[in-house]
Amino acid sequence: MMASALQTALQLKNSKSIMRKKITLSTGINSLRLPPHFSKTFTILFSAFVLFAALVTSCKKDDFEGEIIGVCPVVVSTDPMDKAVDVALNKLISITFNTDMDPATINSNTVTIKQGTTVIAGTLAATTDAKTFTFLPTTALLPFVVYSGTVTTGAEDILHTAMVDNYVWSFTTIPAVSLSVDPAIGGTVTGAGSFAQGSSATVVATPSAGYTFTSWTENGTVASTSPSFQFTMAGNKALVANFTVIPPGSFAVNLSSSPAAGGITTGSGSYVVGTPVTITATANAGYTFVNWTENGAIASTSSSFQFVIASNRTLVANYRLIPASQFAVILSSSPAAGGTTDGEGSYPSGTSVTITAAVNTGYTFTSWTDKGTGLVVSTSPNYTFALASNRTFVANFTISTFTLTVIAQNGTVTRSSTQATYNYGTAVILTATPAAGYVFSSWSGNASGIINPLTVLMTSNKTITANFTLLPVGPLPINLGTAGDFGILTKTGISTTGITSLAGDIGVSPAAATAITGFGLIMDTNGESSQTPIVTGKVYASDYAAPTPAKMTRAVSDMETAFTTANGLVTPAPIVGIYAGDISGRILPPGLYKWATSVLVSNAGVTLTGGPNDTWVFQISQDLIINNSAKITLLGGAQAKNIFWIVTGQATLGTNADVSGIIMSKTLISLNTGAKVTGKLLAQTAVTLNAATVVQP
């Protein structure tokens, strides 16, 4: 026993820890009066006992070299480990010690997870292994953020031995892609989520009906104009898919990639009908372009594809992976609208490959260049070569130019850009300005219509003439707005007896359909209108199905506005009170006429003489009375559509009266038996008819 104790004491004495601690027992022992041999043995045994007790009951850090003496609790591993990256946002964090720990000391005071100085809330739990504990954050961690973990010296093992030092480690969460849409109803997006730093991510934007994709933006800066956008993760990405409404008269071009990671496309958007549109597909690394398809049918095998838009188009750029044993041939056109190419794809090494360029209208082929070297390899549209590596070629085209000649008499025409020649496809805006006393009427030559300004697409040499006509005598015609869509329009009702014949639509509002009497209405299946044999057109009322109520409200409002405008005209200077209101038998030239009384036309009638563009406006403060058999006679090309009877009182047309013009009454319009109107009846109360006829002007 003594030999064993001696051996233990000698081993401890020889250890570095005992040497460093320099434990000395000589003071107390030497004072004892013992036999020499017993004193020496006792000293050795007592030293061994003291050192053993110290080792099993406590531990601490050495003062000289930082070593730990004794069995202390320490953190041996964490998950995630120190300096880990791409940590999942819903990660269950674990901490493992070298010995069984007292669970009561593993708490929110001794174990913390922080983002900067902010402590992360969560739940600490012990596992079946008393050495391992887990921490579950209350909410998911933020993407691409550095977090730190700390286990303090307050953590103790089951013998209540504390850690000597705090244990600190850190880790970085995985980056994320977040997506949004502007406007919210413009379309949908896919591709959001978490992706490892340095990996590839692909996002896809799909427009809603009536919208087109515009661009991907990040912090307001355009990141891509391709609906399918692939990028390398370098931190968090917050992308906005921007969409625009398709304007009236335009059509949409919507593009996508299959697979989404295969490549990008350009050319989506909205275009005016007849516009040449060029779309391009560019394969991502590891893929090669195959073809464009529409509704499953091949539209083109050229990565650059041009067409003239005449309807909405939805096209898919198809790609395939390049096999490891093959090389890729990638083709493009410069400019993209210049022409198409064929021969792109992947081929086995040593294959004889022929690539072909075909020009679009308005362009000429010039050469093939090798994009890798920048050198011209052929001036022929067809180029054949042996494939020994990946090759990228550009088909180069030059654009044709054209002249634009503009002719104008009695006015001038300005161009959006004045130059001797214009490149094919250039849009030139022509604005016609009439000389004094004239008005623009139309375009002729290589353009037609009355739209001013006019957009001319330069696809050939063109000569365009701006036509102007002399301003009409009299006031300008009254703008009826949507009230002009009706032959008869009233607010309170329309009634008829006898055999009546009406041309054009008729309607009432805010009165309901019950205010239309004597017509024998038959409701249309959609509930928006009705019809009757005596009306060549549709019948509308405020209580019909939508959108009729809104249509009628707008029409009545336009009628009231037109009446107010016409009754307030002061240009040209009005002819006031002529013939004391009795214009029977008179000949009246174009002009603005005004009476504070009623106006009478007896059976002698009245004649209006003037040109086809001349205008008559009659402002009548009281009633308009057209006697039996009275007739309004038009001479010199005068037209009923340019004659306006503005009646503040009521308008009464006698038996067999024949009237031309648009009657706008503040109150009642009444047509007696056989009366005929070539024009329109717009009344702010009612219209009554007795075997009458209304003819559209």
DAGIZI-V149764 format. One record per helix or strand of 2 or more residues. SS is the DSSP state (a for helix, b for strand). FROM is the first residue (numbers start at 1). TO is the last residue. Records with the same first field share a line. If there is no record, write none. Layout:
SS=FROM-TO / FROM-TO
This chain:
a=2-14 / 16-21 / 26-30 / 36-57 / 103-105 / 260-262 / 336-338 / 481-485 / 513-515 / 548-567 / 578-581 / 640-642
b=60-61 / 68-69 / 75-79 / 84-87 / 92-97 / 111-115 / 118-119 / 122-126 / 132-137 / 146-151 / 156-157 / 167-173 / 175-182 / 187-190 / 193-195 / 200-207 / 211-218 / 221-224 / 228-232 / 237-245 / 250-258 / 263-266 / 269-272 / 276-283 / 287-294 / 297-300 / 304-308 / 313-321 / 326-334 / 339-342 / 345-348 / 352-359 / 363-370 / 376-378 / 382-386 / 391-399 / 401-402 / 404-408 / 411-415 / 422-423 / 427-434 / 438-445 / 454-457 / 462-470 / 486-490 / 493-497 / 501-503 / 505-508 / 516-517 / 522-523 / 530-531 / 535-536 / 539-541 / 575-576 / 587-588 / 591-595 / 599-601 / 606-609 / 616-620 / 624-626 / 631-635 / 643-647 / 651-653 / 658-665 / 669-671 / 676-683 / 686-690 / 693-695
